[in-house]
Amino acid sequence: MITIEIRKELKSGVIELAILALLVRREMYGYELSQKILDLSSGQIEVKEGTLYPILYRLEERGIITSRWQAPLGRGKPRKYYYVTGKGRQYFAGYRKEWNVVVEFMCKILE
Amino acid sequence: MEKRYLDYIDDVVSRIDTDSQTKNKIKQSLTEHIEALIEKHGSLAYNKLDPVEKVAWEFSENLQLQDRKEYSYPWPRRYPVWRRVSQKKIFNIPLYHITDGYNPETGEFEIARGIFAFGPVALGVFTAGGIALGVFSFAGISAGVLLALGGLSLSALASLGGAAVAGLFAAGGMAVSFGLSIGGFAVGHIAIGGEVFGEYIYKTTTGEGNAVEWFRNYLPYFVKFFQ
């Protein structure tokens, strides 16, 4: 499967929303998030570490997500799991509404 | 984790111009990310890594370091910015500080300050750049306690340059000192050159002057250079 490069202007908003949508469902660690996005986009959208982590840092600084270190069961190194805060859930709900409006508009205009 | 992965992480982080706290955060994230990659791909994980420059660039772009540079710097930037500051300090002064004059943390012009300081404006012990002030200075305009070299150089001990002013020894197109001056235009206690002014002088154009006597009395080894 060929991955596509998402331009910077699109990337910051879309990937941030995608990350939030995943984290609202359950907590995940960085690499897991990037793999999940790759899987759900059928291998087309690869979020590199240079994109993923700065978004996570920003969301965490703004109190939208938070994190905790957790060692996996059995062998393996501890991982930093991210999850959405109460404030983050509200933020996500608003973001999602905006997104739906934008998508509806863009679908019409690009038809 | 294998050394090659640690080197890779260090290399990426060293290319991102940000504060040490963010660098540590990036280092931690990359370490965790690569560990997960190794768990999944084993020894093939290294081949899955992007080139160091690309990863560093992407971090910089997404941390909005690039935008800040373009916005705040007075002339067009290229990447990467040349800025290295040693973590090692001697008397609370960084061992070295190399800068092209731009501090990405503040977005402002910065002076290189270190034992070894290199930059458009440098301050330290061994200094070099556009304007440098130090114990040993090499610059367009340099001021050195012991030695200054440059277009315009000023020193308590010795200066060499287009225009050199020193306490003890000056050499250059124009040389002025309280001791020995050598140059096209020389002023000093002992002055050697084309146009000379001093107590003991030697005109290289005509071979005239009483400086030879001084050298014969105090530094006879150098008399041969006047013959």
Interface residues (C-beta under 8 A of the other chain):
Chain A: K8 S12 Y29 G30 Y31 E32 K48 E49 G50 T51 Y53 P54 I55 L56 Y57 G76 K77 R79 K80
Chain B: T22 K25 I26 Q28 S29 L30 E32 H33 E35 A36 L37 E39 D50 K54 V55 A56 W57 E58 F59 E61 N62 L63
